[in-house]
Amino acid sequence: MHRVVLVEDEYIVRFGIKSMIDWEKLGLTVSGEASNGVEALALIQENPPDILITDIKMPQMDGITLISEVRKVCPRMKIVILSNLEDFQYAKEAIRQGVSDYVIKSDMMPRDFESMLAKVKASIAEGAHAGGEHPHVAVEPLLREKLLLELIESGERSAESRKALAGKAAHTALKPPLCLLHVSKQAGEPGIRHGGESAIRQALAEVLPAYAEVQAEVFADRLGEVNVVLGGKEAGKPESSEQAWQLGEALLVRLRDDCALTATVGISRSVTGWTELPQAYEQAVAAAKYRMFIGEGIVIRYGVDYVGARSVGTEMIKISPQQIHAMVYAAQGKELRSYLEAIFSEMALRQDYELVQIVSLELLIQLTTLWADIASDPESVMGLKKQYYEQLAKLETLEQSKAWFMQAYESLIQHMIGVYSNDRTSILKAVQYMQMNYQQEMSLQAISNLVHLSKNYFANLFKKEMGESFLEHLTLIRIEKAKTLLASELKTADIGHLVGIPDPKYFSKVFKKITGVSPSEYRARVRGEA
């Protein structure tokens, strides 16, 4: 169990940190706490911990002085600083003292804090085995990775905040101009928790030595995708693009041959400073996503192989749920395939990744909605939805998505054809009920519930079997009954009420629309008075 000393002048912050972390699960224990540097130094000198977590601004002895004093007696102790964004000048000095990581107080979240502590703990074991240089000769790897992660995410921050982060990055060995490589794993490959990230890091460690003139920093983004920042004067030269491409190719070959792992590498343009790293990251990610249109397992350079979405049209591709539903319910497989073919051809023409995501989601929603209409078991529908989402998430290219949707909709139509024959008796039962109870108020929802079919499915199946809609058929039944009653002495208004159309004006309107004459004209004809 590794020991931790926590130093923070505000009791509520110390209490919050102690309470929100599952220390035992991490293999850590808080062996002491202090409200200032003087108390903390006494604790550390008496019983040195493995990890020191300290605030920067404190009374009597601040965090910078404490770190300096601790380094004299415990040069290899892991140190994490608690900082506010406005304390950056203090943080720069702490970085020079060789801290392992830092936490912005306003951003503290239990999961992120625990993840950081787990990495710091792991670095203790690595240091015990590897030995190596003095811990504060340069910024530690954990801190460098966190700096780079914050830099690529700093696009929405203020200019002052971005400048502060860039100042921190200036303490790394990497110098601008910079180029970024984004390594995107094939969907379905092992993720960050299942060896995917470690396999890529190992492959990079084996490939990079062949490029001795290249300065590189490796870090993972929030999704566990590995990124490589290349720096130094070579990164700005025209031939550096070719060199980055060669590095990416070598990495992909190593991953395929040694790890059986397929990935795509996106490469950014060269940028001149750290504040432009978010732009380089966006370019590299956009280039990697372009695999959707040209294939996976390759190196794609932003501005060379990928130049952005084509300006073929600015209007969104419109998906018609009504048209899709009509073709599925009518079992028009050929027509539906042509419809989908046109949609995917348009997306291939535009080559817009975001557009493909939006349209694919809409097609998936329509697919699962139709299954929900015809399925009798809601749990099976939920299972199918989960299966569909998982399958679609693993598709890398537009051609794969197209083939998947073609097959999925074809399976739906074939299932629809199969259930039609079984459910025809339900339509006959509904028709019989309508003929016997036409005078009652009757809704599509009520009659579909009666025969245990979903409303949409029942409505479509009814029209397919009867050649007319539920409402049209019900209205015809009522008008036929009204014709018979018009031969009697009953008043027209009463007849409308008896056949389930209580509004006299509406009854007359519907009767004339169907028969071509008004109820009174029809009565006169029946009696031979016309």
C-alpha positions in Angstrom: 0.0 0.0 0.0 1.6 3.3 -1.1 1.4 6.2 1.3 0.0 9.7 0.4 0.4 13.0 2.2 -2.2 15.6 1.3 -1.4 19.3 1.8 -4.1 21.9 1.4 -4.9 25.0 3.5 -8.7 24.7 3.0 -10.2 22.0 5.1 -13.2 21.5 2.9 -11.0 20.9 -0.1 -8.9 18.3 1.8 -12.1 16.6 3.1 -13.5 16.6 -0.5 -10.4 14.9 -1.9 -10.2 12.3 0.8 -13.9 11.5 0.4 -14.2 11.3 -3.3 -11.3 8.9 -3.9 -11.5 5.1 -3.3 -8.0 5.0 -1.9 -8.1 1.3 -0.9 -9.1 0.3 -4.4 -6.2 2.2 -5.8 -3.8 0.6 -3.4 -3.2 3.9 -1.7 -3.7 5.3 1.8 -3.6 8.8 3.1 -0.9 8.6 5.8 -1.0 12.2 6.7 -2.5 15.7 6.0 -1.4 19.2 6.6 -2.7 22.7 6.1 0.6 24.4 5.2 4.1 23.6 4.0 5.7 23.7 7.5 3.4 21.0 8.9 3.8 19.0 5.7 7.6 19.1 5.7 7.6 17.8 9.3 5.4 14.9 8.4 7.5 14.0 5.4 10.8 14.2 7.2 9.4 11.9 9.9 7.8 9.4 7.6 8.3 10.0 3.9 5.3 9.1 1.7 5.4 7.7 -1.8 3.2 10.5 -3.2 2.8 14.1 -2.1 -0.4 16.0 -3.2 0.1 19.7 -2.4 -1.6 23.1 -3.0 0.6 25.9 -4.3 -0.6 28.9 -2.4 -0.5 28.3 1.4 0.4 30.3 4.5 3.7 30.0 6.3 5.3 27.9 3.6 3.9 27.7 0.1 3.9 24.7 -2.2 6.9 25.8 -4.3 9.1 26.1 -1.2 7.8 22.8 0.1 8.6 21.0 -3.1 12.1 22.4 -3.1 12.7 21.3 0.4 11.2 17.8 -0.2 13.5 17.3 -3.2 16.5 17.7 -0.9 15.5 14.7 1.2 13.3 12.7 -1.2 14.5 13.4 -4.8 12.4 10.6 -6.3 9.1 11.3 -4.5 6.1 11.6 -6.8 4.5 15.0 -6.5 1.1 16.2 -7.7 0.2 19.9 -7.4 -3.2 21.4 -6.9 -3.5 24.6 -8.9 -5.9 27.3 -10.1 -5.6 28.6 -13.6 -4.4 32.0 -12.3 -1.6 30.3 -10.4 0.3 29.5 -13.6 3.4 31.4 -12.7 3.7 29.3 -9.6 3.0 26.1 -11.6 5.8 26.9 -14.0 8.3 26.8 -11.1 6.7 23.6 -9.8 7.2 22.0 -13.2 10.9 22.9 -13.0 11.0 21.1 -9.7 9.8 17.9 -11.4 6.2 17.4 -10.5 4.5 14.2 -11.7 1.2 15.7 -12.5 -1.1 18.6 -11.6 -4.8 19.1 -11.0 -6.9 22.2 -11.7 -9.1 22.5 -8.7 -12.1 23.8 -10.7 -11.9 20.7 -12.9 -11.5 18.0 -10.3 -13.6 15.0 -11.0 -13.3 11.7 -9.0 -12.8 9.5 -12.1 -10.1 11.7 -13.6 -8.4 12.2 -10.2 -8.4 8.4 -9.6 -7.0 7.8 -13.2 -4.2 10.3 -12.6 -3.3 8.7 -9.2 -3.3 5.2 -10.8 -0.8 6.4 -13.4 1.4 8.1 -10.8 1.4 4.8 -8.8 2.3 2.8 -11.9 5.2 5.2 -12.5 6.5 4.4 -9.0 6.9 0.8 -9.9 8.4 1.6 -13.3 10.9 3.9 -11.7 11.9 1.2 -9.2 12.7 -1.2 -12.0 14.2 1.2 -14.5 16.2 3.6 -12.4 17.3 6.3 -14.8 17.7 10.0 -14.7 17.0 12.3 -11.9 13.2 12.9 -11.7 13.3 16.6 -12.2 15.9 16.9 -15.0 12.9 17.2 -17.4 9.2 17.3 -17.2 7.9 13.7 -16.4 6.1 11.7 -19.1 2.8 11.8 -17.2 2.9 15.5 -17.0 4.0 15.9 -20.6 1.1 13.8 -21.8 -1.4 15.8 -19.7 0.0 19.1 -21.1 -0.4 17.9 -24.7 -3.9 16.6 -24.0 -4.9 19.9 -22.5 -3.4 21.8 -25.4 -5.4 19.9 -28.1 -8.5 20.6 -26.0 -7.8 24.3 -25.5 -9.5 25.6 -28.6 -12.5 26.9 -26.7 -10.5 28.5 -23.9 -9.5 32.1 -23.7 -6.4 33.4 -25.4 -4.8 33.9 -22.0 -5.5 30.3 -21.0 -4.1 28.9 -24.3 -1.0 31.0 -23.9 -0.5 29.7 -20.3 -0.8 26.1 -21.5 1.7 26.8 -24.4 4.1 28.2 -21.8 3.9 24.9 -19.9 4.6 23.0 -23.1 7.7 25.1 -23.7 9.3 23.1 -20.8 9.2 19.9 -22.9 12.1 19.0 -25.1 9.9 19.3 -28.2 10.2 22.6 -30.0 8.0 24.1 -32.8 7.3 23.9 -35.7 5.1 20.9 -35.0 3.3 18.2 -36.9 0.7 15.8 -35.4 -0.1 12.2 -36.3 -3.4 10.7 -35.1 -3.5 6.9 -35.0 -7.1 5.7 -35.3 -7.8 2.1 -34.5 -10.2 0.1 -36.6 -13.6 0.1 -35.0 -14.0 -3.1 -32.8 -10.2 -3.3 -32.2 -9.1 -3.5 -28.6 -9.6 -0.1 -26.9 -7.6 1.8 -24.3 -8.6 -0.7 -21.6 -7.9 -3.8 -23.6 -4.4 -3.4 -25.0 -5.1 -1.3 -28.1 -3.3 1.8 -26.8 -0.4 -0.2 -25.3 0.1 -2.1 -28.6 0.3 1.2 -30.5 2.7 2.7 -28.0 4.9 -0.3 -28.1 5.0 -0.3 -31.9 5.9 3.4 -31.9 8.7 2.7 -29.4 10.1 0.2 -31.9 9.6 2.3 -35.0 10.8 5.8 -33.8 14.5 4.9 -33.2 14.8 4.5 -37.0 14.1 8.2 -37.3 16.8 9.5 -35.1 16.5 13.1 -36.3 12.8 13.2 -35.4 11.7 14.6 -32.0 8.5 13.0 -30.9 6.0 13.1 -28.0 3.3 10.4 -27.7 0.0 10.9 -25.8 -3.6 9.6 -25.8 -6.7 11.7 -26.3 -9.9 11.3 -24.3 -11.1 8.4 -26.6 -7.9 6.5 -26.1 -6.6 7.2 -29.6 -2.8 7.6 -29.7 -1.3 10.8 -31.1 2.3 11.7 -31.9 3.6 15.2 -32.0 6.7 15.7 -34.2 8.8 18.8 -33.5 12.0 20.6 -34.2 13.2 22.4 -37.3 12.8 19.4 -39.5 9.0 19.4 -38.9 8.7 22.6 -40.9 10.5 21.6 -44.0 8.7 20.4 -47.1 10.4 16.9 -46.9 9.0 16.5 -43.3 5.6 15.6 -44.7 7.2 12.7 -46.6 9.1 11.7 -43.5 5.9 11.8 -41.4 4.2 9.7 -44.0 7.1 7.1 -43.9 6.8 7.0 -40.1 3.1 6.4 -40.3 3.6 3.7 -42.9 6.2 1.9 -40.8 3.9 2.1 -37.8 0.9 0.5 -39.7 3.1 -2.3 -41.0 4.4 -3.0 -37.5 0.9 -3.1 -36.1 -0.4 -5.4 -38.9 2.5 -7.8 -38.7 3.2 -7.9 -35.0 -0.1 -7.1 -33.4 -2.7 -8.1 -36.1 -4.2 -4.6 -35.5 -5.5 -2.4 -38.3 -5.3 1.3 -37.9 -5.3 4.5 -40.0 -2.9 7.4 -39.5 -4.0 11.0 -40.1 -1.3 13.6 -40.5 -1.7 17.3 -40.0 -0.1 20.2 -41.7 2.9 21.8 -40.0 2.0 24.5 -37.4 4.4 27.2 -36.1 3.5 27.2 -32.4 1.9 25.3 -29.4 -1.2 27.4 -29.5 -1.9 26.0 -32.9 -1.8 22.4 -31.7 -5.6 22.2 -31.4 -5.8 23.0 -35.2 -3.2 20.4 -36.0 -5.1 17.8 -33.9 -8.4 18.6 -35.7 -6.7 18.3 -39.1 -5.1 14.9 -38.2 -8.4 13.6 -36.9 -10.3 14.8 -40.0 -7.7 13.2 -42.2 -8.0 9.9 -40.4 -11.8 10.0 -40.7 -11.4 10.3 -44.5 -10.8 6.6 -44.5 -14.6 6.3 -44.7 -14.3 7.3 -48.4 -10.9 5.9 -49.5 -10.4 2.9 -47.2 -8.8 2.0 -43.9 -5.3 0.9 -42.9 -3.5 3.7 -44.7 -1.8 7.0 -44.0 -3.8 10.1 -45.0 -2.2 13.6 -45.1 -4.3 16.6 -44.5 -4.2 19.0 -47.5 -2.6 16.3 -49.7 -4.7 13.1 -49.6 -7.6 14.9 -47.8 -8.7 18.4 -48.7 -12.1 18.6 -47.0 -15.7 17.9 -48.0 -16.6 18.6 -51.6 -18.9 21.5 -52.2 -21.3 19.5 -54.3 -24.4 20.7 -52.5 -25.1 22.5 -49.3 -28.6 21.1 -48.7 -29.0 18.2 -46.2 -29.8 14.9 -47.7 -33.4 14.4 -46.8 -34.6 11.0 -45.6 -38.4 10.4 -46.1 -39.7 8.1 -43.3 -43.1 7.9 -45.1 -41.4 6.7 -48.3 -39.3 4.1 -46.5 -42.2 2.8 -44.5 -44.4 2.6 -47.6 -41.8 0.6 -49.5 -41.1 -1.8 -46.6 -44.8 -2.4 -45.9 -45.4 -3.0 -49.6 -42.4 -5.4 -49.7 -40.9 -3.3 -52.5 -37.3 -4.5 -52.1 -36.1 -3.4 -55.5 -37.5 0.1 -55.1 -36.0 0.4 -51.6 -32.6 -0.7 -52.8 -32.7 1.9 -55.5 -33.7 4.5 -52.9 -30.8 3.6 -50.6 -28.4 3.4 -53.5 -29.2 7.0 -54.5 -28.6 8.2 -50.9 -25.2 6.6 -50.6 -24.2 7.7 -54.0 -24.9 11.3 -53.0 -22.9 10.9 -49.8 -20.0 9.4 -51.7 -20.1 12.4 -54.0 -20.0 14.9 -51.1 -17.4 13.1 -49.0 -18.6 14.7 -45.8 -18.0 12.6 -42.8 -20.4 14.4 -40.5 -23.1 14.1 -43.1 -22.6 10.3 -43.3 -23.0 10.1 -39.5 -26.3 12.1 -39.5 -27.8 10.2 -42.5 -26.7 6.8 -41.1 -28.3 7.6 -37.8 -31.6 8.6 -39.5 -31.6 5.4 -41.5 -31.0 3.4 -38.4 -33.8 5.1 -36.5 -36.3 4.2 -39.3 -35.0 0.7 -39.4 -35.5 0.1 -35.7 -38.9 1.9 -35.7 -40.2 -0.5 -38.3 -39.0 -3.5 -36.4 -40.7 -2.1 -33.3 -44.0 -1.9 -35.3 -44.0 -5.6 -36.4 -42.4 -7.2 -33.4 -44.6 -8.7 -30.6 -41.8 -8.8 -28.0 -40.5 -5.4 -26.9 -37.4 -7.0 -25.2 -36.4 -8.6 -28.5 -36.6 -5.2 -30.2 -34.4 -3.7 -27.5 -31.8 -6.5 -28.1 -32.0 -5.9 -31.8 -31.5 -2.2 -31.4 -28.4 -2.8 -29.3 -27.1 -5.3 -31.8 -27.6 -2.9 -34.7 -25.9 0.0 -33.0 -22.9 -2.1 -32.1 -22.6 -3.5 -35.6 -22.9 0.0 -37.2 -20.3 1.4 -34.8 -17.7 -1.1 -36.2 -18.1 -0.1 -39.8 -15.2 2.0 -41.2 -16.1 2.9 -44.8 -19.0 4.2 -46.7 -19.2 1.0 -48.8 -19.4 -1.1 -45.6 -22.2 1.1 -44.3 -24.1 0.9 -47.6 -23.8 -3.0 -47.7 -24.9 -3.2 -44.1 -28.0 -1.0 -44.6 -28.9 -2.9 -47.8 -28.8 -6.2 -45.9 -30.5 -4.9 -42.8 -33.5 -3.5 -44.8 -33.7 -6.6 -47.0 -33.9 -8.8 -43.8 -36.7 -6.5 -42.5 -38.7 -6.9 -45.8 -38.2 -10.7 -45.8 -39.4 -10.8 -42.2 -42.3 -8.6 -43.1 -43.3 -11.0 -45.9 -43.2 -13.9 -43.5 -45.4 -12.4 -40.9 -48.0 -11.0 -43.4 -49.4 -14.5 -44.0 -49.7 -15.2 -40.3 -51.4 -11.9 -39.6 -54.0 -12.0 -42.3 -56.5 -13.7 -40.0 -56.1 -10.7 -37.7 -57.3 -8.4 -40.5 -60.3 -10.7 -41.1 -61.1 -10.6 -37.4 -60.9 -6.8 -37.4 -63.2 -6.5 -40.5 -65.8 -8.8 -38.8 -65.6 -6.7 -35.7 -66.1 -3.5 -37.7 -69.1 -4.9 -39.5 -70.7 -5.9 -36.2 -69.9 -2.7 -34.2 -69.8 0.0 -36.9 -72.3 2.1 -34.9 -69.7 2.5 -32.0 -66.9 5.0 -31.8 -63.9 3.1 -33.2 -60.3 4.2 -33.5 -57.3 2.7 -35.3 -55.5 2.3 -32.0 -58.4 0.5 -30.4 -58.9 -2.0 -33.3 -55.2 -2.7 -33.6 -55.1 -3.4 -29.8 -58.0 -5.8 -30.3 -56.1 -7.9 -32.7 -52.7 -7.5 -30.8 -50.8 -5.7 -33.6 -49.0 -2.4 -33.5 -51.0 0.5 -34.9 -48.6 1.3 -37.7 -48.2 -2.3 -38.7 -52.0 -2.9 -38.6 -52.7 0.2 -40.7 -50.3 -0.9 -43.4 -51.3 -4.5 -43.4 -55.0 -3.6 -43.5 -54.5 -1.4 -46.6 -52.4 -4.2 -48.2 -55.1 -6.8 -47.6 -58.2 -4.7 -48.2 -57.0 -2.2 -50.8 -58.1 0.7 -48.7 -57.3 2.3 -45.3 -59.0 1.3 -42.1 -60.9 4.6 -42.0 -62.0 4.3 -45.6 -63.3 0.8 -45.0 -65.1 1.7 -41.8 -66.8 4.7 -43.6 -67.9 2.4 -46.5 -69.5 0.0 -44.0 -71.3 2.8 -42.3 -72.6 4.3 -45.6 -73.8 0.9 -46.8 -75.8 0.5 -43.5 -77.1 4.1 -43.9 -78.4 3.2 -47.4 -80.5 0.4 -46.0 -81.9 2.6 -43.2 -82.8 5.4 -45.7 -85.5 3.1 -47.0 -87.3 3.5 -43.7 -89.1 6.4 -42.1 -86.2 7.4 -39.8 -84.9 10.9 -40.0 -81.6 11.5 -41.8 -80.0 12.9 -38.6 -81.0 9.8 -36.6 -79.7 7.5 -39.3 -76.3 9.2 -39.2 -76.2 8.7 -35.4 -77.2 5.0 -35.7 -74.4 4.3 -38.1 -71.7 6.0 -36.0 -71.6 9.4 -37.7 -73.5 11.6 -35.2 -72.8 15.0 -36.9 -75.7 15.5 -39.4 -73.7 17.9 -41.6 -70.6 15.6 -41.7 -72.9 12.6 -42.4 -74.5 14.3 -45.4 -71.1 15.4 -46.7 -69.5 11.9 -46.4 -72.6 10.2 -47.9 -72.6 12.5 -50.9 -68.9 12.1 -51.4 -69.2 8.3 -51.6 -72.6 7.9 -53.4 -72.7 11.1 -55.4 -76.0 12.2 -54.0 -77.2 13.5 -50.7 -79.1 11.3 -48.2 -82.4 13.0 -49.1 -81.8 12.5 -52.8 -80.9 8.9 -52.3 -84.1 8.3 -50.2 -86.2 9.8 -53.0 -84.6 7.5 -55.5 -85.2 4.4 -53.4 -88.9 5.4 -53.0 -89.2 6.1 -56.7 -89.9 9.7 -56.1 -87.0 11.1 -58.1 
